[in-house]
Amino acid sequence: MDLYPLQFKAISVETEWGSDLYDQCFSTETGESIGIIYQLVSNDKYDSVVTNGPLAGKKLSEIDRMGETYMGRRRIKGFPICIKYLSTASSLGLHVYPDEIALKTVDNVEMKDKVWYVVSHCEYATIQAEMKQTHTMQQLLSRVGTPAI
């Protein structure tokens, strides 16, 4: 089978903090409080489905298992990319994940690389960075550059 650009069906997830922005941006009428719109995903809970060509109807996880023809020689566990939109009607906390070095010292934690890109916002929107008050400033400074941070 010849390779071709794959198109995937978006997966919308209703959340308590979602909004109607999905309907506005994508000209749909779900009438739901959509918080997450996956454009590309393959994990334990969601799996994108191809909508075009000979692979139409196949899940991304199935294509991932087809081997070198579609996924190349360099292999890692699982599909490495997740593309999603967040649509929030209220404040939403972001999580910070450990890097590869810190993972060696912590059990049951996975590494994640994330990029956040703000597509649209209201005029009074802000991005805030804060930490829970569980450590003193001196404790934090002493851990900079170590897995303990």
N, C-alpha and C positions, 0 to 999 in steps of 0.2 A: 504494500500500500504506500502511495506517495505521501510525504509529509505535506501538511497544509496548515494555515492559521486556524486554531481551534477557537470556537466561541462557546461561552458557557452561560447557562441560565442562572440569573441572580437568585440568591436565597435571602429572603427577608425574614427577620426575627423580631417578633413583637416583644417589647420590654416595658416595664413600668416607667422608665425615664425617657422613652422614645417620643417622637413627634410626628407631625404629618409632612415633614420636609421631604421624605422619600416620594410621596405622591406629587409634591410640587416639582421636584427636580427631574423625576423620571416619567412624568405625565401618566401616572397610574391612579387608580381609585381604590386602594385597599381599604380605606376608612379605618385603618388600624394605627396604633401607636408604635410605629416601626422604629427600633433603636439601632439595629445592625443590619447592614445589607452586604452580604458576602458576594463579591464578584468572582473570586477564585479561592477555593478552600478544599483541603482534604485532611480531616482530622477524625477523631473518634465520634464526633457528634454530627458533623456536616460534611458533605462530599459533592463537589460541583459536578454537573452533568453537561456533557457536550451537546450543543444544539444544531451543529451543522456537519455536513459531509458524511463520509463512510463511518466515522466513529460516533455519530449522533446517538444519544441514549446511553453511551458509556460513561461511567463515573471516572473521575480523575484518579481515584485509587486503583481502578482496573488498568488504566493506561500506564500508571506508574509501575505496575507489576509486569508490563509487557517487555521491559528490558531496554537494551541499548538503542533499538530502533527509534524509540520516542524520547527516551530520557537521557541518553548519552552514557558514556562509560563510567564517569565518576559518580559514584552512588553514595548517598547518605540515607539514613533511616527516615522514611516518610518524605512527603512532598514538602520542600523547604519554603514555599511562598504562600502567604495568605493575604489577599487584598480585600479590604472591607471598608465600608463607609459607616460612620457613627452619626446618628441624628438624635440630638438630645434636646429635651425641653427643660432640663434642669441641670444643675452642676453634676459633674461626673468625675470621679477620682481615677487617676492613672496609676498603674503599678510599675515599679521598677524591678527588673529581673537581674540576677547575678550574671557575671561574665564567666567565661570558660575556666578561669583560674579559681574563682570562688566556688564553682560547681564541685571541684575536687574536695572541698571541705564541708559541703552541705549535702545531706541525703534527701532523696525524693524531690528534687527541684530540677527543672529543665531550663536550658538557656533559650532566650528569645531575643531576636533582633527586631526592633520595631522602629518605624518611621511614622511620624505624625505630620500630616499636611492638612491645614485648615482650608477647606474648599469655600466655605461661606460662614458668616457669623453675623449676629446682630451688632449694632453700633456700640453697645455697652458690654460686650463680651470681653472676658479677660482670661489669661492663662496664669495660674498661680503655682508656685513651687513651695511646698512646706513639708515638714517632717513631724512626726509625733514626738512629743517631749519625753522620750525614753532614755536619751543620752545627753550628757553635758557637751558643750562645745569642745572642751579639751579631749573628751573621749572620741568624738567624731574626728577631730584633727589628727589624733594619734593613729587612727585607722586608715587614713587616706593612703591609697596605693597598696592596700592589703586586702585580702579576701574578706576580712572582718567588716569592711565598710558595708 
